[in-house]
Amino acid sequence: SVMTPGIKVANVTDITITSYSLVEIITSQEDHVRNISLHKYCTDASISTSQLLQHCEELDKFVRYSTNLYEKVRALFFLYSIHRFHLQDLPSIIISDNDSDDGDSDIPYEGHVQLLDR
């Protein structure tokens, strides 16, 4: 492989991706942290659905209080991507096709379709 002079490449296999919060990934000054793939982060086997949702709450608060426009926009893109592409693939997020009102938090199929059609 061709190496560009002056560019330091971190050994990504030595990094535990989910040891960083999503806010840390957005605000980091270190390239190897800032460039962590959101897809890899969300599909890492060590992160649970509740942890991912907690990180989303932190991102939401970060968006509301950050003064850096670039970081706010990046956080909004992270939130969009997580909710649109990653949460729906997690086994603990269920999209139901029944209309029973049994008190659980299933999203009715019609509601899911309506949301995606927006």
SETOR-786492 format. One record per residue: chain; residue number from 1; x negated, y negated, z of N, C-alpha, C, O in turn; residue in three letters. Coordinates in nm, 3 decimals. Example, Ala and Ser with C-alpha at 12.3 -4.5 7.8 and 13.67 -1.06 7.14 Angstrom:
<A, 1, <-1.319, 0.569, 0.780>, <-1.230, 0.450, 0.780>, <-1.320, 0.330, 0.780>, <-1.424, 0.332, 0.846>, ALA>;
<A, 2, <-1.285, 0.225, 0.708>, <-1.367, 0.106, 0.714>, <-1.290, -0.003, 0.787>, <-1.341, -0.114, 0.804>, SER>;
END
This chain:
<A, 1, <-0.083, 0.119, 0.000>, <0.000, 0.000, 0.000>, <-0.087, -0.124, 0.000>, <-0.199, -0.123, 0.051>, SER>;
<A, 2, <-0.035, -0.231, -0.057>, <-0.110, -0.356, -0.068>, <-0.079, -0.441, 0.054>, <0.037, -0.464, 0.086>, VAL>;
<A, 3, <-0.181, -0.488, 0.120>, <-0.164, -0.572, 0.238>, <-0.191, -0.717, 0.200>, <-0.290, -0.744, 0.132>, MET>;
<A, 4, <-0.107, -0.807, 0.241>, <-0.127, -0.949, 0.217>, <-0.213, -1.004, 0.329>, <-0.183, -0.981, 0.446>, THR>;
<A, 5, <-0.321, -1.076, 0.295>, <-0.407, -1.130, 0.399>, <-0.329, -1.223, 0.493>, <-0.247, -1.303, 0.448>, PRO>;
<A, 6, <-0.356, -1.211, 0.620>, <-0.295, -1.299, 0.719>, <-0.161, -1.251, 0.771>, <-0.108, -1.310, 0.866>, GLY>;
<A, 7, <-0.104, -1.146, 0.712>, <0.025, -1.096, 0.759>, <0.001, -0.970, 0.841>, <-0.058, -0.873, 0.794>, ILE>;
<A, 8, <0.050, -0.974, 0.963>, <0.033, -0.863, 1.056>, <0.161, -0.778, 1.053>, <0.270, -0.830, 1.073>, LYS>;
<A, 9, <0.146, -0.650, 1.030>, <0.261, -0.561, 1.024>, <0.266, -0.481, 1.154>, <0.170, -0.414, 1.192>, VAL>;
<A, 10, <0.382, -0.490, 1.222>, <0.399, -0.416, 1.347>, <0.439, -0.274, 1.316>, <0.506, -0.246, 1.217>, ALA>;
<A, 11, <0.398, -0.184, 1.402>, <0.438, -0.045, 1.389>, <0.578, -0.031, 1.447>, <0.594, -0.020, 1.569>, ASN>;
<A, 12, <0.678, -0.032, 1.360>, <0.817, -0.032, 1.403>, <0.854, 0.095, 1.478>, <0.946, 0.093, 1.560>, VAL>;
<A, 13, <0.785, 0.204, 1.452>, <0.819, 0.329, 1.522>, <0.784, 0.321, 1.671>, <0.836, 0.399, 1.751>, THR>;
<A, 14, <0.696, 0.228, 1.709>, <0.661, 0.213, 1.850>, <0.762, 0.127, 1.927>, <0.752, 0.116, 2.049>, ASP>;
<A, 15, <0.857, 0.068, 1.857>, <0.953, -0.023, 1.918>, <1.083, 0.051, 1.942>, <1.136, 0.116, 1.851>, ILE>;
<A, 16, <1.136, 0.041, 2.063>, <1.270, 0.092, 2.089>, <1.365, -0.021, 2.053>, <1.372, -0.123, 2.122>, THR>;
<A, 17, <1.437, -0.001, 1.944>, <1.518, -0.108, 1.887>, <1.615, -0.167, 1.989>, <1.624, -0.289, 2.002>, ILE>;
<A, 18, <1.686, -0.082, 2.061>, <1.789, -0.132, 2.152>, <1.734, -0.181, 2.285>, <1.811, -0.212, 2.375>, THR>;
<A, 19, <1.601, -0.189, 2.298>, <1.546, -0.249, 2.419>, <1.560, -0.402, 2.414>, <1.537, -0.470, 2.514>, SER>;
<A, 20, <1.596, -0.453, 2.297>, <1.620, -0.596, 2.281>, <1.770, -0.621, 2.273>, <1.845, -0.539, 2.221>, TYR>;
<A, 21, <1.814, -0.735, 2.325>, <1.954, -0.773, 2.306>, <1.965, -0.838, 2.168>, <1.865, -0.878, 2.109>, SER>;
<A, 22, <2.086, -0.848, 2.119>, <2.106, -0.912, 1.990>, <2.067, -1.059, 1.994>, <2.016, -1.113, 1.895>, LEU>;
<A, 23, <2.089, -1.125, 2.107>, <2.047, -1.265, 2.122>, <1.896, -1.275, 2.115>, <1.842, -1.368, 2.054>, VAL>;
<A, 24, <1.825, -1.180, 2.177>, <1.678, -1.180, 2.169>, <1.631, -1.160, 2.026>, <1.532, -1.220, 1.984>, GLU>;
<A, 25, <1.699, -1.076, 1.951>, <1.662, -1.054, 1.811>, <1.678, -1.183, 1.732>, <1.593, -1.216, 1.649>, ILE>;
<A, 26, <1.785, -1.255, 1.756>, <1.811, -1.379, 1.684>, <1.713, -1.489, 1.722>, <1.668, -1.565, 1.635>, ILE>;
<A, 27, <1.680, -1.499, 1.849>, <1.599, -1.612, 1.895>, <1.449, -1.584, 1.901>, <1.370, -1.675, 1.928>, THR>;
<A, 28, <1.409, -1.461, 1.878>, <1.268, -1.425, 1.891>, <1.180, -1.501, 1.791>, <1.219, -1.525, 1.677>, SER>;
<A, 29, <1.063, -1.537, 1.836>, <0.962, -1.600, 1.750>, <0.871, -1.494, 1.687>, <0.791, -1.525, 1.598>, GLN>;
<A, 30, <0.884, -1.370, 1.732>, <0.801, -1.261, 1.681>, <0.871, -1.193, 1.564>, <0.986, -1.151, 1.576>, GLU>;
<A, 31, <0.802, -1.182, 1.451>, <0.861, -1.124, 1.330>, <0.912, -0.983, 1.351>, <1.019, -0.948, 1.303>, ASP>;
<A, 32, <0.835, -0.900, 1.423>, <0.875, -0.760, 1.439>, <1.004, -0.745, 1.520>, <1.072, -0.643, 1.510>, HIS>;
<A, 33, <1.038, -0.845, 1.600>, <1.164, -0.842, 1.675>, <1.273, -0.908, 1.591>, <1.381, -0.851, 1.575>, VAL>;
<A, 34, <1.247, -1.025, 1.538>, <1.346, -1.101, 1.461>, <1.393, -1.025, 1.337>, <1.506, -1.045, 1.291>, ARG>;
<A, 35, <1.308, -0.939, 1.282>, <1.342, -0.867, 1.159>, <1.398, -0.727, 1.182>, <1.406, -0.648, 1.088>, ASN>;
<A, 36, <1.438, -0.696, 1.304>, <1.501, -0.567, 1.331>, <1.633, -0.562, 1.255>, <1.713, -0.655, 1.262>, ILE>;
<A, 37, <1.654, -0.454, 1.183>, <1.775, -0.436, 1.104>, <1.897, -0.422, 1.196>, <1.897, -0.341, 1.288>, SER>;
<A, 38, <2.000, -0.501, 1.168>, <2.123, -0.491, 1.246>, <2.186, -0.353, 1.226>, <2.242, -0.296, 1.320>, LEU>;
<A, 39, <2.179, -0.300, 1.106>, <2.234, -0.167, 1.080>, <2.164, -0.061, 1.165>, <2.230, 0.024, 1.225>, HIS>;
<A, 40, <2.031, -0.065, 1.170>, <1.958, 0.032, 1.253>, <1.993, 0.013, 1.400>, <2.007, 0.111, 1.473>, LYS>;
<A, 41, <2.008, -0.111, 1.442>, <2.042, -0.141, 1.581>, <2.178, -0.080, 1.616>, <2.193, -0.015, 1.720>, TYR>;
<A, 42, <2.277, -0.101, 1.530>, <2.413, -0.054, 1.558>, <2.428, 0.096, 1.544>, <2.517, 0.154, 1.607>, CYS>;
<A, 43, <2.344, 0.160, 1.465>, <2.355, 0.305, 1.446>, <2.256, 0.383, 1.531>, <2.249, 0.506, 1.520>, THR>;
<A, 44, <2.179, 0.315, 1.614>, <2.085, 0.382, 1.703>, <2.163, 0.473, 1.798>, <2.261, 0.430, 1.859>, ASP>;
<A, 45, <2.119, 0.595, 1.811>, <2.190, 0.694, 1.894>, <2.194, 0.657, 2.042>, <2.279, 0.707, 2.116>, ALA>;
<A, 46, <2.103, 0.570, 2.086>, <2.097, 0.539, 2.229>, <2.193, 0.428, 2.270>, <2.204, 0.398, 2.390>, SER>;
<A, 47, <2.262, 0.365, 2.176>, <2.354, 0.257, 2.213>, <2.498, 0.308, 2.211>, <2.542, 0.371, 2.116>, ILE>;
<A, 48, <2.569, 0.279, 2.319>, <2.708, 0.323, 2.329>, <2.800, 0.213, 2.276>, <2.759, 0.099, 2.256>, SER>;
<A, 49, <2.923, 0.251, 2.255>, <3.022, 0.154, 2.207>, <3.040, 0.041, 2.308>, <3.048, -0.075, 2.270>, THR>;
<A, 50, <3.046, 0.076, 2.435>, <3.064, -0.029, 2.537>, <2.944, -0.123, 2.543>, <2.961, -0.243, 2.564>, SER>;
<A, 51, <2.823, -0.070, 2.523>, <2.705, -0.156, 2.520>, <2.710, -0.249, 2.399>, <2.677, -0.367, 2.410>, GLN>;
<A, 52, <2.749, -0.196, 2.285>, <2.758, -0.277, 2.164>, <2.862, -0.387, 2.182>, <2.840, -0.501, 2.141>, LEU>;
<A, 53, <2.975, -0.355, 2.241>, <3.078, -0.454, 2.267>, <3.029, -0.559, 2.367>, <3.063, -0.677, 2.354>, LEU>;
<A, 54, <2.952, -0.517, 2.465>, <2.894, -0.612, 2.562>, <2.799, -0.707, 2.490>, <2.799, -0.827, 2.517>, GLN>;
<A, 55, <2.718, -0.655, 2.399>, <2.628, -0.740, 2.321>, <2.708, -0.839, 2.235>, <2.664, -0.952, 2.215>, HIS>;
<A, 56, <2.822, -0.796, 2.185>, <2.908, -0.886, 2.107>, <2.961, -1.000, 2.193>, <2.969, -1.114, 2.148>, CYS>;
<A, 57, <2.998, -0.969, 2.316>, <3.043, -1.073, 2.409>, <2.932, -1.174, 2.435>, <2.956, -1.295, 2.438>, GLU>;
<A, 58, <2.809, -1.124, 2.453>, <2.695, -1.213, 2.473>, <2.672, -1.301, 2.350>, <2.643, -1.420, 2.362>, GLU>;
<A, 59, <2.685, -1.241, 2.231>, <2.669, -1.318, 2.107>, <2.776, -1.426, 2.097>, <2.747, -1.538, 2.056>, LEU>;
<A, 60, <2.898, -1.392, 2.134>, <3.006, -1.490, 2.129>, <2.977, -1.609, 2.220>, <2.996, -1.724, 2.180>, ASP>;
<A, 61, <2.931, -1.582, 2.340>, <2.894, -1.690, 2.432>, <2.777, -1.771, 2.377>, <2.774, -1.894, 2.387>, LYS>;
<A, 62, <2.682, -1.701, 2.318>, <2.565, -1.766, 2.259>, <2.607, -1.863, 2.149>, <2.557, -1.975, 2.142>, PHE>;
<A, 63, <2.700, -1.820, 2.064>, <2.748, -1.905, 1.954>, <2.812, -2.033, 2.010>, <2.794, -2.141, 1.954>, VAL>;
<A, 64, <2.884, -2.020, 2.118>, <2.955, -2.135, 2.175>, <2.861, -2.237, 2.242>, <2.894, -2.355, 2.248>, ARG>;
<A, 65, <2.747, -2.191, 2.291>, <2.662, -2.281, 2.368>, <2.527, -2.313, 2.305>, <2.456, -2.401, 2.354>, TYR>;
<A, 66, <2.489, -2.245, 2.199>, <2.361, -2.271, 2.136>, <2.365, -2.405, 2.062>, <2.469, -2.443, 2.008>, SER>;
<A, 67, <2.254, -2.474, 2.060>, <2.245, -2.601, 1.987>, <2.172, -2.584, 1.855>, <2.163, -2.679, 1.777>, THR>;
<A, 68, <2.119, -2.465, 1.828>, <2.045, -2.439, 1.706>, <2.141, -2.385, 1.601>, <2.194, -2.275, 1.616>, ASN>;
<A, 69, <2.164, -2.461, 1.493>, <2.261, -2.422, 1.392>, <2.224, -2.291, 1.324>, <2.310, -2.207, 1.301>, LEU>;
<A, 70, <2.096, -2.273, 1.290>, <2.052, -2.149, 1.225>, <2.085, -2.028, 1.311>, <2.138, -1.928, 1.262>, TYR>;
<A, 71, <2.054, -2.036, 1.440>, <2.079, -1.924, 1.531>, <2.229, -1.899, 1.548>, <2.272, -1.784, 1.557>, GLU>;
<A, 72, <2.309, -2.007, 1.552>, <2.454, -1.991, 1.562>, <2.509, -1.918, 1.440>, <2.591, -1.826, 1.454>, LYS>;
<A, 73, <2.465, -1.958, 1.321>, <2.514, -1.896, 1.199>, <2.471, -1.750, 1.191>, <2.549, -1.664, 1.152>, VAL>;
<A, 74, <2.349, -1.723, 1.228>, <2.300, -1.584, 1.227>, <2.381, -1.499, 1.325>, <2.416, -1.385, 1.294>, ARG>;
<A, 75, <2.410, -1.554, 1.442>, <2.491, -1.481, 1.541>, <2.632, -1.454, 1.487>, <2.687, -1.347, 1.509>, ALA>;
<A, 76, <2.690, -1.551, 1.417>, <2.822, -1.531, 1.358>, <2.820, -1.422, 1.252>, <2.912, -1.341, 1.243>, LEU>;
<A, 77, <2.714, -1.419, 1.170>, <2.701, -1.312, 1.072>, <2.685, -1.177, 1.140>, <2.741, -1.077, 1.093>, PHE>;
<A, 78, <2.610, -1.171, 1.249>, <2.596, -1.046, 1.325>, <2.733, -1.001, 1.376>, <2.770, -0.884, 1.360>, PHE>;
<A, 79, <2.808, -1.093, 1.437>, <2.940, -1.057, 1.489>, <3.033, -1.007, 1.378>, <3.102, -0.907, 1.395>, LEU>;
<A, 80, <3.033, -1.078, 1.267>, <3.116, -1.035, 1.154>, <3.078, -0.894, 1.110>, <3.164, -0.808, 1.095>, TYR>;
<A, 81, <2.950, -0.872, 1.090>, <2.903, -0.743, 1.041>, <2.934, -0.630, 1.139>, <2.978, -0.522, 1.098>, SER>;
<A, 82, <2.913, -0.654, 1.265>, <2.940, -0.551, 1.366>, <3.088, -0.515, 1.366>, <3.124, -0.397, 1.364>, ILE>;
<A, 83, <3.173, -0.616, 1.368>, <3.317, -0.589, 1.374>, <3.372, -0.534, 1.243>, <3.464, -0.452, 1.245>, HIS>;
<A, 84, <3.319, -0.576, 1.132>, <3.372, -0.533, 1.002>, <3.318, -0.398, 0.956>, <3.390, -0.319, 0.896>, ARG>;
<A, 85, <3.189, -0.371, 0.986>, <3.126, -0.252, 0.928>, <3.081, -0.146, 1.028>, <3.072, -0.029, 0.993>, PHE>;
<A, 86, <3.052, -0.185, 1.151>, <2.990, -0.089, 1.243>, <3.084, -0.034, 1.349>, <3.083, 0.086, 1.375>, HIS>;
<A, 87, <3.166, -0.118, 1.410>, <3.254, -0.069, 1.516>, <3.352, 0.035, 1.464>, <3.383, 0.131, 1.535>, LEU>;
<A, 88, <3.400, 0.018, 1.344>, <3.500, 0.112, 1.291>, <3.442, 0.251, 1.268>, <3.517, 0.348, 1.257>, GLN>;
<A, 89, <3.310, 0.263, 1.260>, <3.247, 0.393, 1.237>, <3.212, 0.466, 1.367>, <3.173, 0.583, 1.363>, ASP>;
<A, 90, <3.227, 0.400, 1.479>, <3.192, 0.463, 1.606>, <3.303, 0.559, 1.649>, <3.421, 0.527, 1.634>, LEU>;
<A, 91, <3.266, 0.675, 1.702>, <3.367, 0.776, 1.736>, <3.463, 0.732, 1.846>, <3.575, 0.784, 1.853>, PRO>;
<A, 92, <3.424, 0.639, 1.930>, <3.512, 0.599, 2.039>, <3.608, 0.488, 1.998>, <3.694, 0.448, 2.077>, SER>;
<A, 93, <3.596, 0.437, 1.874>, <3.692, 0.341, 1.821>, <3.784, 0.421, 1.729>, <3.741, 0.474, 1.627>, ILE>;
<A, 94, <3.911, 0.429, 1.766>, <4.005, 0.514, 1.694>, <4.105, 0.427, 1.620>, <4.162, 0.333, 1.676>, ILE>;
<A, 95, <4.126, 0.461, 1.495>, <4.233, 0.397, 1.418>, <4.343, 0.500, 1.405>, <4.324, 0.606, 1.344>, ILE>;
<A, 96, <4.456, 0.470, 1.462>, <4.566, 0.566, 1.470>, <4.661, 0.549, 1.353>, <4.680, 0.438, 1.303>, SER>;
<A, 97, <4.719, 0.660, 1.309>, <4.821, 0.651, 1.204>, <4.959, 0.682, 1.260>, <5.054, 0.706, 1.185>, ASP>;
<A, 98, <4.969, 0.682, 1.392>, <5.101, 0.703, 1.451>, <5.150, 0.574, 1.516>, <5.071, 0.486, 1.550>, ASN>;
<A, 99, <5.280, 0.565, 1.531>, <5.339, 0.444, 1.587>, <5.379, 0.461, 1.733>, <5.456, 0.381, 1.785>, ASP>;
<A, 100, <5.328, 0.563, 1.800>, <5.366, 0.585, 1.938>, <5.310, 0.476, 2.027>, <5.198, 0.428, 2.007>, SER>;
<A, 101, <5.388, 0.437, 2.124>, <5.346, 0.334, 2.218>, <5.317, 0.401, 2.351>, <5.393, 0.387, 2.447>, ASP>;
<A, 102, <5.205, 0.474, 2.356>, <5.173, 0.549, 2.477>, <5.076, 0.473, 2.568>, <5.021, 0.531, 2.661>, ASP>;
<A, 103, <5.055, 0.343, 2.541>, <4.974, 0.263, 2.630>, <4.825, 0.265, 2.603>, <4.750, 0.192, 2.667>, GLY>;
<A, 104, <4.781, 0.349, 2.508>, <4.637, 0.348, 2.481>, <4.605, 0.233, 2.386>, <4.694, 0.159, 2.343>, ASP>;
<A, 105, <4.478, 0.218, 2.355>, <4.435, 0.101, 2.280>, <4.412, 0.130, 2.131>, <4.334, 0.061, 2.066>, SER>;
<A, 106, <4.480, 0.233, 2.078>, <4.467, 0.264, 1.936>, <4.520, 0.149, 1.852>, <4.618, 0.083, 1.888>, ASP>;
<A, 107, <4.456, 0.126, 1.741>, <4.501, 0.025, 1.646>, <4.589, 0.097, 1.544>, <4.544, 0.193, 1.481>, ILE>;
<A, 108, <4.713, 0.054, 1.528>, <4.798, 0.120, 1.428>, <4.736, 0.105, 1.289>, <4.674, 0.004, 1.257>, PRO>;
<A, 109, <4.754, 0.209, 1.208>, <4.695, 0.210, 1.074>, <4.741, 0.089, 0.992>, <4.660, 0.028, 0.922>, TYR>;
<A, 110, <4.869, 0.055, 1.000>, <4.922, -0.059, 0.924>, <4.852, -0.189, 0.965>, <4.824, -0.274, 0.880>, GLU>;
<A, 111, <4.823, -0.204, 1.093>, <4.752, -0.323, 1.141>, <4.610, -0.328, 1.088>, <4.560, -0.435, 1.054>, GLY>;
<A, 112, <4.545, -0.212, 1.082>, <4.408, -0.204, 1.029>, <4.407, -0.242, 0.881>, <4.321, -0.319, 0.838>, HIS>;
<A, 113, <4.502, -0.191, 0.804>, <4.510, -0.221, 0.662>, <4.538, -0.370, 0.642>, <4.477, -0.434, 0.556>, VAL>;
<A, 114, <4.629, -0.424, 0.720>, <4.663, -0.566, 0.709>, <4.541, -0.653, 0.740>, <4.519, -0.754, 0.673>, GLN>;
<A, 115, <4.464, -0.616, 0.839>, <4.345, -0.692, 0.876>, <4.242, -0.690, 0.763>, <4.183, -0.792, 0.731>, LEU>;
<A, 116, <4.222, -0.574, 0.703>, <4.124, -0.562, 0.594>, <4.170, -0.633, 0.467>, <4.087, -0.673, 0.386>, LEU>;
<A, 117, <4.301, -0.649, 0.449>, <4.353, -0.719, 0.331>, <4.344, -0.871, 0.342>, <4.373, -0.940, 0.244>, ASP>;
<A, 118, <4.306, -0.923, 0.455>, <4.297, -1.069, 0.473>, <4.195, -1.129, 0.384>, <4.175, -1.251, 0.386>, ARG>;
END
